[in-house]
Amino acid sequence: RLEVLYKPQLQNTTVVVTLESSVTQVLIGGAVTKPGKYLFDRPTTVLQAVMEAGGADRFGTLGRVSVIRLVNGKQRTEVFDLRPILQGSSVKPVYVRTGDIVLIGESKF
């Protein structure tokens, strides 16, 4: 079907389709119930990843969740407050990527 569809646009009409695994590997730590390495086989938000790790432990807060990500060869940290999502606010989702480190901060009291 692809060969027929794209034949007018292609010099070589041989089409090769490759399927690749899209497993995302993320480390989750800090004040979380089950810290460790997690593998996700579907797009996963930061909140979903934290919940997969059991959520914040009794010392943790979802008000300070850090995502450390390698961007252009440098580590970059972004801090998120996930509490509004749990309170019903509409928030643009942030998805984890392979190699991310997600750290749940400790509450101040």
N, C-alpha and C positions, 0 to 999 in steps of 0.2 A: 504494500500500500504506500509506504513512504517513497519507494523508488518511483512509482507512477506519479505520485503527488508532486515530487520535487524534480522530476526528470528535466523539465524545461530550464531549471535553474542550476543543474549540476553538470559538470563536465564528465565525471565518473559516476555512473548510476548505481554503484555498489554501496549499499547502506549497511553499516555495522552498528548494532545497538549493544551497549554495555551496561550491565546493572552493577551498581556498586553498593556496598553496605553503608548505611548512613548512621552507624552507631556513634552516639555522642558520649564521651567519657568525661566525667566531672568529679572533682574532689570536693566533698562537703565536710566542713569541720567547724570548730568553735563551739559555742554553747548549743549544740544540737544533740538530740537523743541518740542517734545512731550515726556517728561520723564514719566516713569511709569513702571508697571509690565507687561511683555509681555509673552504670551504663544505661543509656536511654536510646530506644530504637525508634522514637518518634519525636517531633518537635516538643520541647519541654520548657515551660516557663521557670523562672527562678523560684517562684512560690511552689510550683509542683515539685521541683527538685528538693526543696527544703522539706516539704511534706513527705516525700518519699523517704527522707532520712529521719522521719519521726517527728519533725517539727522542732521548735526550740525546746531545750530542756528547762528545768525550773529556774535556772539562772539566766536564760537567754531572752532576747527580745527580737521580735520581727521588725522593730523600728530601726535597727541598724544591721542590715544584711549587706556585706561587702562581696562584690564580684571582682575577682582579680583575673584579668584577661591579657593575653599577649597580643599587642597591636603594633604592627610594623616593627617587630623585633624588640619591643619594650613592654614591660609589664605596666598595666594601667589598672587602677582601682576605682570602682564606682560604688557608692553606697546608696542603698535603697531602703525606703520605709515601706514595708509590705502591709502595715496595719490598715491603711485605707481600703485596700482590696478586701480584707476580711470584714470590714464594716459596710460593705456594699457599694463603695465608690467605683465609678468607671475609671479604669486606669489602663493605659496602653501597656500590653504585656511585654516583658523583657525575656528573651529566650536564652538559655544556656548554650554554650558552644563547646566543642571538644577542647579540652585543656583548661577550661575554667576552674577556678578555685572559688568556692562559695563559703564564706565564713559568717556565722551567726554571732552577732555581738552580745555581750553580757549587759543585762539591765544595770542601772546605776544604784539600785537598792536591793 
